């Protein structure tokens, strides 16, 4: 919401600025054009009025001349009155050589004194005069016509109104203003749409994208639209965000790799400490333990012992063997043995493991099954170490289901020369926050319910030494599923072959 509003404000601001930059010069141009056309029109109409007045004055001069030649004053008055009725002629006044009025038509009769002074001036100068005056309540154009013959001089003053010029100018200006307003409105709409489409919206999108990048959102792209410069800017922006996204991904990968290396270093330090401790333990208790184990076995094999005593000796031997196995397991974590290249049958080892764990699984109410296609599947890991791998995975699966469940062992071929073994249970599964630590030595999620945290560490070390990988994969119904991927190997030698090797 905030991003969209910020983009809208940016687009509106840019659009308004561009709209004003386009519209203000157009308004000034239209205003200057209106002023220029007003002045030009007024000059043109004024010149037309002058030409028409001169033409009418010529008619008046001809009419006066004919009447003066005949000496017919009444005829002169009739002709003047008839000519005074012409369109836009405000009136005509005729004066004799003394300036006395012969005839002054309405509505300029009240201006006879002013017109008589103009007539006397025309007689005194002997030339035609043309002036603009205020007569009859408005502007008027005045022209004198002088005719002299047979000692009689007559000066006629022709008055043409000019008020229509102002009325025409106002009407024209109104029309021009309306047309200009309509033109400006159309231009404003076009300019607003064009500026928003070509500059405002694309620039607003780029500004919003920059703001989102500043907040840390690098997966941002903006549309490559608008003017060419904005399209180029959008392309450069998208390329920049793509580079930043790739750089951040590389940085996250490097950080993850660094964290993994640090965890492995910590594990290596822990294993080094374990190695020193186990070496000391093996040196200090290894020999006495072997003595105890050997003597307990020898005593138990002697006849004549009561069954309770023989049982106690068997218990001593069994617990001594258990301690030896714990010490051996610690040694295998601290210093994984170098694996032999002898292959093993995965299905056979899986059956042996499930058979070995059968009593415990039945006690817990856990069903077991093996899923394979029946074809032999061999891996490079020898049978003893493969047994240890499968045993630890199945034991963890059994311990994760104390109230019953299922253990499924699936075998499959992958990618030509790879073999996959999956051990899946129906237990509570591994929480996501603990998934990356399950293969670390001494890490356990069972807390005070037992567990040394060494089983999966041993599995990971054996599989890695054989050139394979072990991983925790998601399941569709909950529970945990561990997948071991190993290179395929040759078939394990038969018992006869082993016997021949031993004789050789």
C-alpha positions in Angstrom: 0.0 0.0 0.0 2.8 2.4 1.0 4.8 1.5 -2.0 1.9 2.1 -4.4 1.1 5.4 -2.7 4.7 6.5 -2.9 4.8 5.5 -6.6 1.6 7.5 -7.2 3.0 10.6 -5.5 6.2 10.4 -7.5 4.3 9.9 -10.8 1.9 12.7 -9.9 4.7 15.1 -9.1 6.6 14.4 -12.3 3.5 14.5 -14.3 2.4 17.9 -12.9 5.9 19.4 -13.5 6.0 18.2 -17.1 2.4 19.2 -17.6 3.1 22.8 -16.4 6.3 23.0 -18.5 4.2 22.1 -21.6 1.1 24.1 -20.7 2.6 27.4 -19.6 4.3 28.2 -22.9 1.2 27.2 -24.8 -1.0 29.5 -22.6 1.5 32.4 -23.2 1.6 31.7 -26.9 -2.2 31.7 -27.1 -2.4 34.9 -25.1 0.1 36.7 -27.3 -1.7 35.4 -30.4 -5.0 36.8 -29.0 -3.4 40.2 -28.3 -1.7 40.3 -31.8 -4.9 39.3 -33.6 -6.9 41.8 -31.7 -4.6 44.7 -32.7 -4.4 43.5 -36.3 -8.2 43.1 -36.5 -8.7 46.6 -35.1 -6.3 48.1 -37.5 -7.9 46.3 -40.4 -11.4 47.4 -39.4 -10.2 50.9 -38.9 -8.7 51.1 -42.3 -11.9 49.6 -43.8 -13.9 52.3 -42.0 -11.6 55.0 -43.4 -11.9 53.7 -46.9 -15.7 53.5 -46.7 -15.9 57.0 -45.2 -13.8 58.4 -48.1 -15.9 56.7 -50.6 -19.1 58.1 -49.0 -17.5 61.5 -48.8 -16.9 61.3 -52.6 -20.6 60.6 -53.1 -21.5 63.6 -50.8 -19.1 65.8 -52.8 -20.7 64.8 -56.1 -24.2 65.4 -54.6 -23.2 68.9 -53.3 -21.5 69.8 -56.6 -24.7 69.1 -58.6 -26.9 71.0 -56.3 -24.6 74.0 -56.1 -24.3 74.3 -59.9 -28.1 74.5 -60.1 -28.3 76.8 -57.1 -30.9 74.5 -55.5 -30.4 74.6 -51.8 -33.5 72.4 -51.2 -32.1 69.8 -53.6 -28.8 70.0 -51.6 -30.7 69.3 -48.4 -32.6 66.4 -49.9 -29.5 64.7 -51.2 -27.6 65.2 -47.9 -30.5 63.7 -45.9 -30.7 60.8 -48.3 -26.9 60.1 -48.0 -27.0 60.5 -44.3 -29.2 57.4 -44.1 -26.4 55.2 -45.4 -25.3 52.3 -43.1 -22.9 53.3 -40.3 -23.2 57.0 -41.2 -24.0 58.8 -38.1 -24.9 62.0 -39.8 -23.9 64.8 -42.3 -23.7 68.5 -41.7 -23.4 71.2 -44.4 -22.0 74.7 -43.8 -21.6 77.8 -45.9 -18.4 79.9 -46.2 -19.3 81.8 -43.0 -19.7 78.5 -41.1 -23.4 78.9 -40.8 -25.2 75.6 -40.9 -27.2 74.8 -44.0 -28.3 71.4 -42.8 -27.3 69.2 -39.8 -29.0 65.8 -39.7 -29.9 63.9 -36.6 -28.4 62.6 -34.3 -25.4 65.0 -34.7 -27.6 68.2 -34.5 -26.4 68.8 -31.0 -22.7 68.8 -32.2 -23.2 71.6 -34.9 -21.0 74.1 -33.2 -18.1 71.6 -33.0 -18.7 70.6 -36.6 -18.9 74.2 -37.7 -15.5 74.9 -36.2 -14.1 72.0 -38.1 -15.7 73.3 -41.3 -14.2 76.7 -40.9 -10.8 75.2 -40.3 -11.1 73.2 -43.5 -12.1 76.4 -45.5 -9.2 78.2 -43.9 -6.6 75.5 -44.8 -8.2 74.7 -48.1 -7.7 70.9 -47.6 -9.8 68.0 -46.6 -9.6 67.0 -43.0 -10.1 63.6 -41.3 -10.2 63.1 -37.6 -11.5 60.7 -34.9 -13.8 62.4 -32.4 -16.4 61.5 -29.8 -19.7 62.4 -31.3 -23.2 61.2 -30.6 -22.1 59.5 -27.4 -19.4 57.4 -28.9 -16.3 57.4 -31.1 -16.8 58.6 -34.6 -14.7 59.3 -37.7 -15.1 62.7 -39.3 -14.2 63.8 -42.8 -14.7 67.2 -44.5 -15.7 67.8 -48.1 -15.4 71.3 -49.6 -17.0 72.5 -52.8 -16.7 76.0 -54.2 -18.3 77.4 -57.4 -19.9 80.6 -58.6 -18.7 82.4 -55.4 -20.5 79.9 -53.2 -18.6 77.6 -51.0 -20.1 74.6 -49.1 -18.3 72.5 -46.6 -19.9 69.1 -45.7 -18.8 67.1 -42.7 -19.5 63.4 -42.9 -19.6 61.6 -39.6 -19.2 57.8 -39.5 -19.7 55.9 -36.3 -17.0 53.6 -34.8 -18.8 52.1 -31.9 -19.4 48.9 -33.9 -15.6 48.4 -33.9 -15.6 48.0 -30.1 -18.7 45.7 -30.2 -17.2 43.6 -32.9 -13.9 43.5 -31.0 -15.6 42.3 -27.9 -17.6 39.7 -29.8 -14.4 38.5 -31.5 -12.5 38.4 -28.3 -15.2 36.4 -26.7 -15.1 33.9 -29.5 -11.3 33.8 -29.4 -11.3 33.3 -25.7 -13.8 30.4 -25.9 -11.8 28.8 -28.7 -8.5 29.3 -26.8 -10.0 27.9 -23.7 -11.3 24.8 -25.5 -7.9 24.4 -27.3 -6.0 24.8 -24.0 -8.3 22.2 -22.3 -7.7 19.8 -25.1 -4.0 20.4 -25.0 -4.0 20.1 -21.2 -5.7 16.7 -21.3 -3.5 15.4 -24.1 -0.3 16.8 -22.3 -1.4 15.3 -19.0 -2.1 11.8 -20.5 1.1 11.9 -22.6 3.3 13.1 -19.8 1.9 10.5 -17.4 2.3 7.7 -19.9 5.7 8.6 -21.2 7.4 10.1 -18.1 5.3 10.2 -15.0 4.3 6.5 -14.6 7.7 5.1 -15.7 9.7 7.5 -13.6 7.4 6.9 -10.6 8.0 3.2 -11.0 11.8 3.7 -11.1 11.6 5.9 -8.0 9.5 3.3 -6.1 12.0 0.6 -7.2 14.9 2.6 -5.8 13.0 3.1 -2.5 12.4 -0.6 -2.3 16.1 -1.4 -3.0 17.0 1.1 -0.3 14.8 -1.0 2.2 16.7 -4.1 1.2 14.3 -5.6 -1.3 16.7 -6.6 -4.1 14.4 -8.8 -6.1 12.8 -5.7 -7.8 12.2 -5.1 -11.5 10.6 -2.1 -13.0 8.8 -2.0 -16.4 10.9 -0.8 -19.3 8.4 1.8 -20.6 8.0 5.4 -21.4 10.6 7.7 -23.2 13.8 6.2 -24.6 15.9 7.6 -21.8 13.6 6.2 -19.1 13.6 2.8 -20.8 17.4 2.8 -20.8 17.3 3.8 -17.1 14.9 1.0 -16.3 17.1 -1.5 -18.1 20.1 -0.3 -16.2 18.2 -0.4 -12.9 17.0 -4.0 -13.6 20.5 -5.1 -14.5 21.8 -3.5 -11.2 19.2 -5.3 -9.1 19.9 -8.6 -10.8 23.6 -8.1 -10.0 22.9 -7.2 -6.4 20.6 -10.3 -6.1 23.4 -12.5 -7.5 26.0 -10.9 -5.2 23.8 -11.4 -2.2 23.1 -15.1 -3.1 26.9 -15.6 -3.5 27.5 -14.0 -0.2 24.9 -16.2 1.5 26.4 -19.2 -0.1 29.8 -18.2 1.1 28.5 -17.6 4.6 26.8 -21.0 4.6 30.0 -22.6 3.4 32.0 -20.8 6.0 29.6 -21.9 8.7 29.8 -25.5 7.5 33.6 -25.3 7.6 33.5 -23.8 11.1 31.2 -26.6 12.2 33.5 -29.2 10.7 36.5 -27.6 12.4 34.7 -27.7 15.7 33.8 -31.3 15.1 37.4 -32.0 14.1 38.6 -30.4 17.4 36.1 -32.5 19.3 37.2 -35.7 17.5 40.8 -34.8 18.2 40.0 -34.5 21.9 38.1 -37.7 21.7 41.0 -39.4 20.0 43.4 -38.4 22.8 40.9 -39.5 25.5 40.1 -42.8 23.8 43.8 -43.5 23.2 44.4 -43.0 27.0 41.3 -45.2 27.8 42.4 -47.9 25.4 45.9 -47.9 26.9 44.7 -47.8 30.5 41.8 -50.3 30.4 42.3 -52.2 27.2 44.7 -54.8 28.6 43.0 -55.4 32.0 39.6 -55.7 30.2 41.0 -58.3 27.8 42.3 -60.3 30.8 39.0 -60.1 32.5 37.1 -61.2 29.3 39.5 -64.1 28.6 39.4 -65.4 32.2 35.7 -65.1 32.4 35.3 -67.1 29.2 37.8 -69.7 30.3 36.1 -70.2 33.6 32.6 -70.3 32.1 33.8 -73.1 29.7 35.0 -75.3 32.6 32.6 -78.0 33.6 31.1 -78.4 37.0 30.0 -74.8 37.5 26.5 -74.3 38.9 24.2 -72.5 36.5 23.9 -69.3 38.6 27.7 -69.0 38.7 28.1 -69.8 35.0 25.4 -67.1 34.3 27.4 -64.5 36.4 30.5 -65.4 34.4 28.6 -65.0 31.1 27.4 -61.6 32.4 30.9 -60.5 33.2 32.1 -61.6 29.7 29.2 -59.9 28.0 29.6 -56.6 29.8 33.3 -56.7 29.1 32.6 -57.2 25.4 30.1 -54.3 25.6 32.8 -52.0 27.0 35.2 -53.1 24.3 32.6 -52.2 21.7 32.1 -48.7 23.2 35.8 -48.1 23.2 36.0 -49.3 19.5 33.1 -47.1 18.6 34.8 -44.1 20.1 38.0 -45.0 18.2 36.0 -45.3 14.9 34.6 -41.8 15.4 38.0 -40.2 16.3 40.0 -42.1 13.7 37.8 -43.7 11.0 39.5 -46.8 9.6 40.6 -46.9 6.0 37.9 -48.8 4.2 38.7 -51.9 2.1 37.7 -51.9 -1.5 35.8 -55.2 -1.1 32.1 -54.8 -2.1 29.0 -55.9 -0.3 25.4 -56.9 -1.1 23.1 -54.1 0.3 20.0 -56.3 0.4 21.7 -59.1 2.3 23.3 -56.6 4.9 19.9 -55.0 5.3 18.2 -58.3 6.0 20.9 -59.2 8.6 20.4 -55.8 10.3 16.6 -56.2 10.5 17.0 -59.8 11.7 19.5 -58.7 14.4 17.1 -55.9 15.6 14.0 -58.2 15.2 13.5 -58.9 19.0 13.8 -55.2 19.9 11.4 -54.2 17.1 8.9 -56.8 18.1 9.1 -55.7 21.7 8.3 -52.1 20.7 5.6 -53.1 18.2 7.6 -52.0 15.1 7.0 -53.6 11.7 10.0 -53.8 9.3 10.2 -54.3 5.6 12.6 -54.1 2.7 11.7 -52.5 -0.7 13.8 -53.5 -3.7 13.4 -54.8 -7.2 15.1 -58.1 -6.4 18.2 -57.5 -8.5 21.6 -57.7 -6.8 22.9 -54.3 -5.7 26.5 -54.0 -4.5 28.4 -51.0 -3.1 32.1 -50.4 -2.5 31.7 -50.4 1.2 32.6 -53.7 2.8 29.9 -55.7 4.6 31.1 -55.0 8.2 31.1 -51.2 7.7 27.9 -51.3 5.7 26.3 -53.3 8.5 27.4 -50.6 11.0 25.9 -47.9 8.8 22.5 -49.7 8.3 22.5 -50.8 11.9 22.9 -47.3 13.3 20.2 -45.9 11.0 17.8 -48.6 11.9 18.6 -48.4 15.6 17.8 -44.7 15.6 14.6 -45.4 13.8 13.6 -48.0 16.4 14.5 -45.7 19.3 12.4 -42.9 17.7 9.3 -45.2 17.9 9.0 -46.4 21.5 5.2 -47.1 21.1 5.2 -48.8 17.8 5.5 -47.8 14.2 7.3 -49.0 11.1 10.9 -49.1 9.6 11.1 -49.3 5.8 14.5 -49.9 4.1 14.4 -49.0 0.4 17.1 -49.9 -2.1 17.5 -48.3 -5.6 20.0 -47.5 -8.3 20.7 -43.9 -9.1 22.5 -42.0 -11.8 24.1 -45.1 -13.5 26.9 -45.9 -11.0 25.3 -44.9 -7.7 23.3 -46.9 -5.3 20.8 -45.4 -2.8 19.6 -46.9 0.5 16.8 -45.1 2.5 15.8 -45.9 6.1 12.4 -44.3 6.9 10.4 -44.4 10.1 7.0 -43.2 11.3 8.3 -41.4 14.4 8.1 -37.7 15.3 10.8 -36.7 12.8 13.6 -34.2 13.1 12.7 -30.5 13.9 13.9 -28.2 11.1 16.0 -26.2 13.5 18.0 -29.4 14.4 18.3 -30.9 11.0 21.7 -29.3 10.2 23.2 -30.6 13.4 22.2 -34.3 13.4 25.5 -35.5 11.9 27.7 -33.7 14.4 29.5 -35.8 17.0 28.0 -35.9 20.5 24.8 -34.1 19.2 21.6 -35.8 20.4 18.0 -34.7 20.5 16.9 -37.4 23.0 18.2 -35.4 26.0 18.0 -37.5 29.2 16.4 -40.4 27.4 19.8 -41.8 26.4 22.0 -41.5 23.3 25.6 -40.5 22.9 25.2 -38.6 19.7 27.8 -40.8 18.0 25.7 -43.0 15.8 25.0 -40.6 12.9 28.5 -39.2 13.2 29.9 -42.7 12.6 27.5 -43.2 9.7 28.6 -39.9 8.1 32.3 -40.7 8.5 32.0 -44.2 7.1 29.9 -43.1 4.1 32.2 -40.1 3.4 35.3 -42.3 3.5 33.7 -44.6 0.9 33.0 -41.6 -1.4 29.3 -41.3 -0.7 26.9 -39.0 1.0 24.3 -39.3 3.7 21.4 -36.8 4.0 18.2 -36.2 5.8 15.3 -36.0 3.3 11.7 -34.9 3.7 8.9 -37.4 3.9 5.2 -37.2 2.9 3.8 -38.5 6.2 6.1 -37.2 8.8 8.9 -39.2 10.5 12.5 -39.2 9.5 14.1 -40.6 6.4 17.9 -40.9 5.9 19.2 -41.5 2.4 22.7 -43.0 1.9 24.1 -42.7 -1.6 27.3 -44.8 -2.4 29.2 -45.8 -5.5 28.3 -49.2 -6.8 30.9 -51.9 -6.4 31.7 -55.5 -7.4 30.0 -58.5 -5.9 31.3 -59.7 -2.5 33.4 -62.9 -2.7 31.6 -66.1 -1.8 32.6 -68.3 1.2 34.5 -70.7 -1.1 36.5 -67.8 -2.6 37.3 -66.5 0.9 38.4 -70.0 1.9 40.7 -70.3 -1.2 42.2 -66.9 -0.3 42.8 -68.1 3.2 44.5 -71.3 2.0 46.7 -69.3 -0.4 
